[in-house]
Amino acid sequence: MNALPKPSVMRLTPRRLGVLKLVCQGYSTKKIAELLGIAPNTVGCHRDALREISGAHNAVQLVQWASTLQTKRY
């Protein structure tokens, strides 16, 4: 029986997921903004939301958290 995702994981919008994937690939905020056609400040807001959802304090912890999602969700 599969467990339901945690409520915090359910807050991952398609845009946040896209930002998370690019963070995991090592892109800077500026490059992510360029690739997605959004402002760097908007990317920063998405990164802040991702850190809040994940409990991460930095990009390394965010990538570690994302790796646990990949094994659980995909």
CNS distance restraints for C-alpha pairs under 8 A (distance, minus, plus):
assign (resid   5 and name CA) (resid   9 and name CA) 6.28 0.50 0.50
assign (resid   5 and name CA) (resid  10 and name CA) 6.65 0.50 0.50
assign (resid   6 and name CA) (resid  10 and name CA) 6.60 0.50 0.50
assign (resid   7 and name CA) (resid  11 and name CA) 6.81 0.50 0.50
assign (resid   8 and name CA) (resid  12 and name CA) 7.63 0.50 0.50
assign (resid   8 and name CA) (resid  53 and name CA) 5.46 0.50 0.50
assign (resid   8 and name CA) (resid  54 and name CA) 7.48 0.50 0.50
assign (resid   9 and name CA) (resid  53 and name CA) 7.08 0.50 0.50
assign (resid   9 and name CA) (resid  54 and name CA) 7.99 0.50 0.50
assign (resid  11 and name CA) (resid  53 and name CA) 7.59 0.50 0.50
assign (resid  12 and name CA) (resid  16 and name CA) 5.73 0.50 0.50
assign (resid  12 and name CA) (resid  17 and name CA) 5.98 0.50 0.50
assign (resid  12 and name CA) (resid  50 and name CA) 7.89 0.50 0.50
assign (resid  13 and name CA) (resid  17 and name CA) 6.10 0.50 0.50
assign (resid  14 and name CA) (resid  18 and name CA) 6.16 0.50 0.50
assign (resid  15 and name CA) (resid  19 and name CA) 6.23 0.50 0.50
assign (resid  16 and name CA) (resid  20 and name CA) 6.01 0.50 0.50
assign (resid  16 and name CA) (resid  46 and name CA) 5.85 0.50 0.50
assign (resid  16 and name CA) (resid  47 and name CA) 7.77 0.50 0.50
assign (resid  16 and name CA) (resid  50 and name CA) 7.08 0.50 0.50
assign (resid  17 and name CA) (resid  21 and name CA) 6.17 0.50 0.50
assign (resid  18 and name CA) (resid  22 and name CA) 6.40 0.50 0.50
assign (resid  19 and name CA) (resid  23 and name CA) 6.14 0.50 0.50
assign (resid  19 and name CA) (resid  32 and name CA) 6.97 0.50 0.50
assign (resid  19 and name CA) (resid  43 and name CA) 7.15 0.50 0.50
assign (resid  19 and name CA) (resid  46 and name CA) 7.09 0.50 0.50
assign (resid  19 and name CA) (resid  47 and name CA) 7.38 0.50 0.50
assign (resid  20 and name CA) (resid  24 and name CA) 6.15 0.50 0.50
assign (resid  20 and name CA) (resid  47 and name CA) 7.59 0.50 0.50
assign (resid  20 and name CA) (resid  50 and name CA) 7.53 0.50 0.50
assign (resid  20 and name CA) (resid  63 and name CA) 7.96 0.50 0.50
assign (resid  20 and name CA) (resid  66 and name CA) 7.51 0.50 0.50
assign (resid  21 and name CA) (resid  25 and name CA) 6.35 0.50 0.50
assign (resid  22 and name CA) (resid  26 and name CA) 6.52 0.50 0.50
assign (resid  22 and name CA) (resid  27 and name CA) 5.72 0.50 0.50
assign (resid  22 and name CA) (resid  32 and name CA) 6.55 0.50 0.50
assign (resid  23 and name CA) (resid  27 and name CA) 5.41 0.50 0.50
assign (resid  23 and name CA) (resid  28 and name CA) 7.10 0.50 0.50
assign (resid  23 and name CA) (resid  32 and name CA) 7.81 0.50 0.50
assign (resid  23 and name CA) (resid  59 and name CA) 7.39 0.50 0.50
assign (resid  23 and name CA) (resid  63 and name CA) 7.38 0.50 0.50
assign (resid  24 and name CA) (resid  63 and name CA) 5.39 0.50 0.50
assign (resid  24 and name CA) (resid  66 and name CA) 7.69 0.50 0.50
assign (resid  27 and name CA) (resid  31 and name CA) 5.97 0.50 0.50
assign (resid  27 and name CA) (resid  32 and name CA) 6.12 0.50 0.50
assign (resid  28 and name CA) (resid  32 and name CA) 6.09 0.50 0.50
assign (resid  29 and name CA) (resid  33 and name CA) 6.15 0.50 0.50
assign (resid  29 and name CA) (resid  40 and name CA) 6.01 0.50 0.50
assign (resid  29 and name CA) (resid  43 and name CA) 6.20 0.50 0.50
assign (resid  29 and name CA) (resid  44 and name CA) 6.85 0.50 0.50
assign (resid  30 and name CA) (resid  34 and name CA) 6.31 0.50 0.50
assign (resid  30 and name CA) (resid  40 and name CA) 5.50 0.50 0.50
assign (resid  31 and name CA) (resid  35 and name CA) 6.10 0.50 0.50
assign (resid  32 and name CA) (resid  36 and name CA) 6.05 0.50 0.50
assign (resid  32 and name CA) (resid  40 and name CA) 7.69 0.50 0.50
assign (resid  32 and name CA) (resid  43 and name CA) 7.10 0.50 0.50
assign (resid  33 and name CA) (resid  37 and name CA) 5.65 0.50 0.50
assign (resid  33 and name CA) (resid  38 and name CA) 4.89 0.50 0.50
assign (resid  33 and name CA) (resid  39 and name CA) 5.49 0.50 0.50
assign (resid  33 and name CA) (resid  40 and name CA) 5.09 0.50 0.50
assign (resid  33 and name CA) (resid  42 and name CA) 7.78 0.50 0.50
assign (resid  33 and name CA) (resid  43 and name CA) 6.11 0.50 0.50
assign (resid  34 and name CA) (resid  38 and name CA) 6.63 0.50 0.50
assign (resid  34 and name CA) (resid  39 and name CA) 7.76 0.50 0.50
assign (resid  38 and name CA) (resid  42 and name CA) 6.54 0.50 0.50
assign (resid  38 and name CA) (resid  43 and name CA) 7.24 0.50 0.50
assign (resid  39 and name CA) (resid  43 and name CA) 6.60 0.50 0.50
assign (resid  40 and name CA) (resid  44 and name CA) 6.23 0.50 0.50
assign (resid  41 and name CA) (resid  45 and name CA) 6.28 0.50 0.50
assign (resid  42 and name CA) (resid  46 and name CA) 6.34 0.50 0.50
assign (resid  43 and name CA) (resid  47 and name CA) 6.13 0.50 0.50
assign (resid  44 and name CA) (resid  48 and name CA) 6.08 0.50 0.50
assign (resid  45 and name CA) (resid  49 and name CA) 6.20 0.50 0.50
assign (resid  46 and name CA) (resid  50 and name CA) 6.11 0.50 0.50
assign (resid  47 and name CA) (resid  51 and name CA) 6.15 0.50 0.50
assign (resid  48 and name CA) (resid  52 and name CA) 6.23 0.50 0.50
assign (resid  49 and name CA) (resid  53 and name CA) 6.13 0.50 0.50
assign (resid  50 and name CA) (resid  54 and name CA) 5.97 0.50 0.50
assign (resid  50 and name CA) (resid  56 and name CA) 7.98 0.50 0.50
assign (resid  50 and name CA) (resid  62 and name CA) 7.61 0.50 0.50
assign (resid  51 and name CA) (resid  55 and name CA) 5.45 0.50 0.50
assign (resid  51 and name CA) (resid  56 and name CA) 4.80 0.50 0.50
assign (resid  51 and name CA) (resid  57 and name CA) 6.42 0.50 0.50
assign (resid  51 and name CA) (resid  58 and name CA) 7.45 0.50 0.50
assign (resid  51 and name CA) (resid  62 and name CA) 6.58 0.50 0.50
assign (resid  52 and name CA) (resid  56 and name CA) 6.94 0.50 0.50
assign (resid  54 and name CA) (resid  62 and name CA) 6.86 0.50 0.50
assign (resid  54 and name CA) (resid  65 and name CA) 6.57 0.50 0.50
assign (resid  56 and name CA) (resid  61 and name CA) 5.10 0.50 0.50
assign (resid  56 and name CA) (resid  62 and name CA) 5.32 0.50 0.50
assign (resid  56 and name CA) (resid  65 and name CA) 7.60 0.50 0.50
assign (resid  57 and name CA) (resid  61 and name CA) 6.48 0.50 0.50
assign (resid  57 and name CA) (resid  62 and name CA) 7.56 0.50 0.50
assign (resid  58 and name CA) (resid  62 and name CA) 6.28 0.50 0.50
assign (resid  59 and name CA) (resid  63 and name CA) 6.15 0.50 0.50
assign (resid  60 and name CA) (resid  64 and name CA) 6.29 0.50 0.50
assign (resid  61 and name CA) (resid  65 and name CA) 6.12 0.50 0.50
assign (resid  62 and name CA) (resid  66 and name CA) 6.14 0.50 0.50
assign (resid  63 and name CA) (resid  67 and name CA) 6.24 0.50 0.50
assign (resid  64 and name CA) (resid  68 and name CA) 6.75 0.50 0.50
assign (resid  65 and name CA) (resid  69 and name CA) 6.59 0.50 0.50
assign (resid  66 and name CA) (resid  70 and name CA) 6.32 0.50 0.50
assign (resid  67 and name CA) (resid  71 and name CA) 6.67 0.50 0.50
assign (resid  68 and name CA) (resid  72 and name CA) 6.37 0.50 0.50
assign (resid  69 and name CA) (resid  73 and name CA) 5.69 0.50 0.50
assign (resid  69 and name CA) (resid  74 and name CA) 7.88 0.50 0.50
assign (resid  70 and name CA) (resid  74 and name CA) 5.48 0.50 0.50
